[in-house]
């Protein structure tokens, strides 16, 4: 098992905090002039607020392709409180999404650290802070935007499981995979690495196959994907 500095003695926090502030500047430099609000955003605003004000709970999310395929509804549950808090102003909701995107800097640091070392984690955070594609994704006012975080949580779970021998990482894997498919249905392709990684690291995964945490992770995956069953019955 790899050895890392204790969180309390880790000296790189000032660097990460500076990079985080820089990533916020990059994401909010042209904000809110670049806020796009169209039909999809208006629908999301109405539905997400109705969930809380009218208790109109949703099991099916926005359409993914035509009338037979849907994303999960968790995005609506995520943005609804922000709409209500700021009286329906979409700028604050997109600001919230951009903030979540910037927080991914800490996840990419952890992922780089677990896969290689702390120096690589810092470099990954530095690149993340001003990445053009990621900064543009922060302004993507739609349900796939938070998937940036859930995808990293998914891979971070595998990294903790294999390299740190953390059996509770099965929970991160289940949550990361489930929420990724919730936010963007086509991220179901993450099932492929879910099958490949255990084959490549079979000996490591087998040693960490704690049934209690494995089934907890599976339970969280099923819970986050329960809308898929609802969609099947609906269609």
C-alpha positions in Angstrom: 0.0 0.0 0.0 1.3 3.5 -0.9 2.2 5.9 1.9 0.9 9.4 1.8 1.3 12.4 4.1 -1.4 12.8 6.7 -4.0 15.4 5.7 -3.1 17.6 8.7 0.6 17.6 7.8 0.1 18.0 4.0 1.9 21.2 3.0 0.3 21.5 -0.4 -3.1 22.9 0.8 -2.0 26.6 0.2 -1.2 25.6 -3.4 -4.5 23.9 -3.9 -6.4 26.8 -2.4 -4.7 29.3 -4.7 -5.4 27.0 -7.7 -9.1 26.8 -6.6 -9.4 30.6 -6.4 -7.7 30.8 -9.8 -10.2 28.3 -11.2 -13.1 30.4 -9.9 -11.7 33.5 -11.6 -11.4 31.6 -14.9 -15.0 30.3 -14.6 -16.6 33.6 -13.5 -14.5 36.0 -15.6 -17.2 36.5 -18.2 -20.1 35.6 -15.9 -23.0 36.2 -16.2 -22.8 37.6 -19.7 -22.4 34.2 -21.2 -25.4 32.6 -19.5 -27.5 30.9 -22.1 -31.2 30.4 -21.1 -33.3 28.6 -23.7 -36.2 26.1 -23.8 -34.4 23.3 -21.9 -33.3 25.7 -19.2 -36.8 27.1 -18.8 -38.2 23.6 -18.5 -35.7 22.7 -15.9 -36.4 25.9 -13.9 -40.2 25.2 -13.9 -39.9 21.4 -13.1 -37.2 21.7 -10.5 -39.1 24.3 -8.5 -42.4 22.4 -8.8 -40.7 19.5 -7.1 -40.3 21.5 -3.9 -43.2 24.0 -4.1 -45.9 21.6 -5.3 -44.3 18.3 -4.2 -44.5 17.2 -7.8 -41.8 14.5 -7.4 -40.2 13.2 -10.6 -38.9 9.7 -11.3 -38.0 10.5 -15.0 -35.6 13.2 -16.0 -35.1 15.2 -19.2 -35.3 13.5 -22.5 -32.1 11.9 -23.8 -33.2 10.9 -27.2 -36.7 11.3 -28.6 -39.6 10.1 -26.4 -38.2 6.7 -25.4 -35.0 7.5 -23.5 -34.5 9.8 -20.5 -31.8 11.0 -18.2 -32.3 10.7 -14.4 -34.2 13.5 -12.5 -31.5 14.1 -9.9 -30.3 17.3 -11.7 -33.7 18.8 -11.0 -33.5 18.0 -7.3 -30.0 19.5 -7.3 -30.9 22.9 -8.8 -34.4 23.3 -7.4 -33.3 24.7 -4.0 -31.0 27.2 -5.7 -33.8 28.5 -7.9 -36.1 28.9 -4.9 -33.4 30.5 -2.8 -32.7 33.2 -5.4 -36.3 33.6 -6.6 -35.9 31.9 -10.0 -32.8 33.8 -11.1 -31.0 31.4 -13.5 -27.6 33.3 -13.1 -27.3 32.0 -9.5 -28.1 28.5 -10.6 -25.4 28.5 -13.3 -23.0 30.1 -10.7 -23.8 27.1 -8.5 -23.0 24.7 -11.3 -19.7 26.6 -12.0 -18.8 26.4 -8.3 -19.4 22.6 -8.3 -17.2 22.4 -11.4 -14.4 24.3 -9.7 -14.6 22.0 -6.6 -13.6 19.2 -9.0 -10.1 20.5 -8.7 -9.8 18.8 -5.3 -11.1 15.5 -6.7 -8.6 15.6 -9.6 -5.8 16.2 -7.1 -6.8 13.1 -5.1 -7.1 11.1 -8.3 -3.7 12.1 -9.5 -2.2 11.5 -6.1 -3.7 8.0 -5.7 -2.7 6.9 -9.2 0.8 8.2 -9.1 1.9 10.7 -6.4 1.2 14.0 -4.8 3.2 16.0 -7.2 1.2 14.6 -10.1 -2.0 15.5 -8.2 -0.8 19.1 -7.9 0.0 19.2 -11.6 -3.4 17.7 -12.5 -5.1 20.4 -10.3 -3.1 23.1 -12.0 -4.2 21.9 -15.5 -7.8 21.5 -14.3 -7.9 25.1 -13.0 -7.6 26.7 -16.4 -8.6 23.9 -18.8 -10.6 25.4 -21.6 -12.9 22.4 -22.0 -13.6 22.2 -18.3 -14.2 25.9 -17.9 -16.6 25.8 -20.8 -18.4 22.8 -19.3 -18.9 24.9 -16.1 -21.1 27.2 -18.3 -23.0 24.3 -19.8 -26.4 25.0 -18.3 -27.8 21.4 -18.5 -28.0 18.1 -16.7 -24.7 16.6 -17.9 -22.6 19.4 -16.2 -22.4 17.8 -12.7 -21.2 14.5 -14.2 -17.7 16.0 -14.2 -17.7 15.3 -10.5 -19.5 12.0 -10.5 -17.1 10.5 -13.1 -14.1 11.5 -10.9 -15.8 10.0 -7.9 -16.2 6.8 -9.8 -12.6 6.5 -10.8 -11.4 7.7 -7.3 -13.3 4.9 -5.8 -11.4 2.4 -7.9 -8.1 4.1 -7.0 -8.9 4.0 -3.3 -9.9 0.4 -3.5 -6.9 -0.9 -5.5 -4.0 1.4 -4.3 -5.1 2.3 -0.7 -7.0 -1.0 0.2 -10.0 1.0 1.3 -12.9 -1.4 1.2 -15.5 1.4 1.7 -14.4 2.6 -1.8 -17.1 0.2 -3.2 -19.6 2.9 -2.1 -17.8 5.6 -4.1 -17.8 3.3 -7.1 -21.5 2.6 -6.9 -22.4 6.3 -6.2 -20.1 7.6 -9.0 -21.4 5.2 -11.6 -25.1 5.7 -10.6 -25.0 9.5 -10.5 -23.0 9.7 -13.7 -25.8 7.8 -15.5 -28.3 9.9 -13.7 -26.8 13.1 -15.1 -26.1 11.8 -18.6 -27.6 8.5 -19.7 -25.0 7.9 -22.3 -22.4 7.6 -19.5 -23.7 4.1 -19.2 -20.5 3.3 -21.1 -18.8 3.5 -17.7 -20.1 0.0 -17.2 -17.2 -1.1 -19.6 -14.3 0.1 -17.3 -16.4 -1.4 -14.4 -15.9 -4.8 -16.0 -12.4 -4.3 -17.3 -10.7 -2.8 -14.1 -11.5 -5.9 -11.9 -10.0 -8.1 -14.6 -6.8 -6.1 -14.9 -6.4 -5.8 -11.1 -8.1 -9.1 -10.2 -5.8 -10.1 -7.4 -6.0 -6.7 -5.7 -9.8 -6.5 -6.1 -10.3 -10.0 -4.9 -8.4 -9.2 -1.6 -10.6 -6.1 -1.0 -14.0 -7.9 -1.8 -15.6 -7.1 1.5 -19.2 -8.3 1.0 -20.7 -5.8 3.3 -19.2 -2.8 1.5 -19.6 -4.4 -1.9 -23.3 -4.9 -1.4 -23.6 -1.4 0.1 -22.0 0.0 -3.1 -24.3 -2.2 -5.2 -27.3 -0.9 -3.2 -26.3 2.7 -3.8 -25.9 2.0 -7.5 -29.4 0.5 -7.6 -30.9 3.4 -5.6 -29.4 6.0 -7.9 -30.5 4.0 -11.0 -34.0 3.3 -9.8 -35.3 5.8 -12.3 -34.2 3.5 -15.1 -36.8 1.0 -13.9 -39.3 3.7 -13.8 -38.4 4.7 -17.3 -38.8 1.1 -18.5 -42.3 0.8 -17.0 -43.2 4.3 -18.3 -42.1 3.5 -21.9 
